[in-house]
């Protein structure tokens, strides 16, 4: 009977190990699926996580001296890439007729339509009110 508590303990330990193994497999499978379905998101997330880790770590003067030019070049390249992406996106939207002027025109047209609908509804309500008042006489 002295073996029973030990067997129970080992059984729980084995169950815990099996559960941990299953959880790890499941997490690995979900990670692989995420990478397959959204590789760009994973790359961006990894870069953000790396930047966050780098920002939290203290830098020595030597690192600052060595990395300052690299940081400036990376910043300049990122700014140029952002500007190019912005311009390309704007050009694509313009080619589809989606731009600030078109949006203003659509908003004006929508507003005019709403004003017209409100006027028609108001006229219909007045007419219905007059008809109702006339029928009660």
C-alpha positions in Angstrom: 0.0 0.0 0.0 3.0 2.3 0.3 3.3 2.2 -3.5 -0.1 3.8 -4.1 0.8 7.4 -3.3 4.0 7.1 -5.4 2.1 5.6 -8.3 -0.4 8.4 -8.1 2.3 11.0 -8.0 4.1 9.4 -11.0 0.8 9.2 -12.9 0.1 12.9 -12.3 3.6 13.7 -13.4 3.2 11.7 -16.6 -0.2 13.4 -17.3 1.4 16.8 -16.8 4.3 15.9 -19.1 1.8 14.6 -21.7 -0.3 17.8 -21.4 2.8 20.0 -21.7 3.9 18.0 -24.8 0.4 18.3 -26.4 0.3 22.0 -25.7 3.8 22.5 -27.2 2.8 20.6 -30.3 -0.4 22.6 -30.6 1.4 25.9 -30.2 4.0 24.8 -32.8 1.2 23.8 -35.3 -0.6 27.1 -34.7 2.7 29.0 -35.2 3.4 27.2 -38.5 -0.2 27.9 -39.7 0.2 31.6 -38.8 3.5 31.8 -40.6 2.0 30.2 -43.7 -1.1 32.4 -43.8 0.5 35.7 -42.9 4.3 35.6 -43.4 4.5 39.4 -43.7 2.8 39.9 -40.4 5.1 37.5 -38.7 8.1 39.4 -40.2 6.8 42.8 -39.1 6.0 41.4 -35.7 9.5 39.9 -35.4 11.1 43.2 -36.4 8.9 45.1 -33.9 9.8 42.7 -31.2 13.5 43.0 -32.1 13.3 46.7 -32.1 11.6 46.7 -28.7 14.2 44.4 -27.2 17.0 46.5 -28.7 15.4 49.7 -27.2 15.3 48.1 -23.8 18.9 47.0 -23.8 21.5 49.6 -22.7 24.1 50.6 -25.3 27.7 51.3 -24.7 29.4 54.4 -26.1 31.3 52.2 -28.6 28.0 50.7 -29.9 26.5 54.2 -30.2 29.6 55.4 -32.1 29.5 52.3 -34.4 25.8 52.1 -35.0 24.9 55.8 -35.3 25.7 55.9 -39.1 23.8 52.6 -39.7 20.8 54.0 -37.8 20.8 57.1 -39.9 21.0 55.1 -43.1 18.2 52.8 -42.0 16.0 55.7 -41.0 16.6 57.4 -44.4 15.9 54.1 -46.2 12.7 53.6 -44.2 11.6 57.2 -44.9 12.2 56.7 -48.6 10.4 53.4 -48.7 7.4 55.0 -46.8 7.3 57.9 -49.3 7.5 55.6 -52.3 4.7 53.4 -50.9 2.6 56.4 -50.2 3.1 57.8 -53.7 2.4 54.4 -55.3 -0.7 54.0 -53.2 -1.9 57.5 -54.1 -1.3 56.9 -57.8 -3.2 53.6 -57.7 -6.1 55.3 -55.9 -6.0 58.2 -58.4 -6.1 55.7 -61.3 -9.3 54.2 -59.8 -10.8 57.6 -59.5 -10.5 57.6 -55.7 -9.0 60.8 -54.6 -9.7 63.8 -52.3 -11.7 65.7 -55.0 -13.8 62.7 -55.9 -14.5 62.0 -52.2 -15.6 65.6 -51.7 -17.9 65.4 -54.8 -19.4 62.1 -53.5 -19.9 63.6 -50.0 -21.6 66.7 -51.6 -23.8 64.5 -53.7 -24.8 62.4 -50.7 -25.5 65.5 -48.7 -27.6 67.0 -51.5 -29.5 63.7 -51.7 -30.2 63.7 -48.0 -31.4 67.3 -48.1 -33.7 66.4 -51.0 -35.0 63.3 -49.2 -35.6 65.3 -46.0 -37.5 68.0 -48.1 -39.7 65.4 -49.8 -40.4 63.7 -46.4 -41.3 67.1 -44.9 -43.6 68.0 -47.8 -45.3 64.6 -47.6 -45.8 65.0 -43.8 -47.3 68.5 -44.3 -49.6 67.2 -47.1 -50.7 64.2 -45.0 -51.3 66.5 -42.1 -53.5 68.9 -44.2 -55.4 66.0 -45.6 -56.0 64.6 -42.2 -57.1 67.9 -40.8 -59.5 68.4 -43.8 -61.1 65.0 -43.4 -61.9 65.7 -39.8 -64.0 68.8 -40.6 
